[in-house]
């Protein structure tokens, strides 16, 4: 028994049919396009996280400028 009731033979037959329909060249280009899309998505997510962290740091510095006693307390705890 394979994945969710699908045997290895059934998966092999489906793979063979897909290769016959699309061909190996087209499957290779689809795979590379999908890989590039995933890489771009990961890069955008990482960049968004970096931007959010930078924004939090900026907002924290603005709050410290308004309340200098917070800066003193941070230095003591560090």
PLY file of the C-alpha trace (Angstrom):
ply
format ascii 1.0
element vertex 78
property float x
property float y
property float z
element edge 77
property int vertex1
property int vertex2
end_header
0.00 0.00 0.00
1.39 3.39 -1.00
0.20 6.91 -0.48
-3.43 7.07 0.61
-4.35 3.72 -0.93
-2.46 4.33 -4.20
0.09 1.65 -4.98
3.51 2.17 -6.55
2.29 0.56 -9.79
-0.59 3.01 -10.09
1.80 5.93 -9.56
4.16 4.52 -12.22
1.30 4.21 -14.73
0.17 7.78 -14.07
3.77 9.02 -14.46
4.11 7.13 -17.75
0.88 8.66 -19.09
2.00 12.17 -18.08
5.35 11.68 -19.83
3.59 10.41 -22.97
1.21 13.39 -23.01
3.66 16.20 -22.23
7.04 14.81 -23.23
10.25 15.04 -21.27
11.33 18.45 -22.63
8.09 20.11 -21.61
8.14 18.45 -18.18
11.71 19.71 -17.69
10.71 23.27 -18.55
7.63 23.06 -16.32
9.83 21.83 -13.46
12.35 24.63 -13.90
9.57 27.23 -14.12
7.99 25.87 -10.95
11.36 25.87 -9.19
11.98 29.48 -10.22
8.54 30.49 -8.98
9.14 28.85 -5.61
12.56 30.49 -5.31
11.04 33.90 -6.11
8.28 33.34 -3.56
10.79 32.44 -0.83
12.88 35.50 -1.68
9.82 37.77 -1.47
8.80 36.28 1.88
12.32 36.72 3.30
12.46 40.30 2.00
9.07 41.04 3.56
10.27 39.66 6.90
13.40 41.81 6.71
11.30 44.88 5.92
8.97 44.15 8.85
11.93 43.72 11.23
13.47 46.98 10.02
10.16 48.76 10.53
9.91 47.40 14.10
13.43 48.64 14.83
12.58 52.09 13.47
9.39 52.26 15.51
11.30 51.12 18.60
13.90 53.86 18.11
11.14 56.46 17.74
9.56 55.31 20.99
12.96 55.45 22.72
13.37 59.06 21.54
9.99 59.95 23.09
10.74 58.11 26.34
14.46 58.29 27.19
13.93 56.31 30.39
13.19 53.23 28.26
16.66 53.49 26.75
18.23 53.61 30.22
16.31 50.50 31.28
17.36 48.63 28.14
21.02 49.39 28.81
20.76 48.12 32.38
19.19 44.81 31.36
21.74 44.17 28.61
0 1
1 2
2 3
3 4
4 5
5 6
6 7
7 8
8 9
9 10
10 11
11 12
12 13
13 14
14 15
15 16
16 17
17 18
18 19
19 20
20 21
21 22
22 23
23 24
24 25
25 26
26 27
27 28
28 29
29 30
30 31
31 32
32 33
33 34
34 35
35 36
36 37
37 38
38 39
39 40
40 41
41 42
42 43
43 44
44 45
45 46
46 47
47 48
48 49
49 50
50 51
51 52
52 53
53 54
54 55
55 56
56 57
57 58
58 59
59 60
60 61
61 62
62 63
63 64
64 65
65 66
66 67
67 68
68 69
69 70
70 71
71 72
72 73
73 74
74 75
75 76
76 77
